[in-house]
Amino acid sequence: MQRTGTNRRKTRSLFKKNVRLKGKISIRNYLQTFKEGEKVLLKAEPAIQKGMYFRRFHGKTGEIIGTQGTNYRIKIQDGNKPKEVIVHPIHLKKCQKKN
């Protein structure tokens, strides 16, 4: 059998940006840094495909376990199975601390 489509298949509405957020990408988000053990949210930046994760992990939170070049290795829980994803920092957001 031949595989139909690519990793971004059926993501038109999933990766869509808010109208107010469209435009030039902030260099601050592109070069942001994280520490090991920090909690992050996987939120894709659709304008940049480099270092993007698979669509199943969109909106999940994970923990940074290390770096790999300019990217970060993130441990997430996919159902009951722990998985490791390599993601560029533009697709990550810091999680808010709950009071």
Secondary structure, 3 states (H helix, E strand, C coil): CCCCCCCCCCCCCCCCCCHHHCCCCCHHHHCCCCCCCCEEEECCCCCCCCCCCCHHHCCCEEEEEEEECCEEEEEEEECCEEEEEEECHHHEEECCCCC
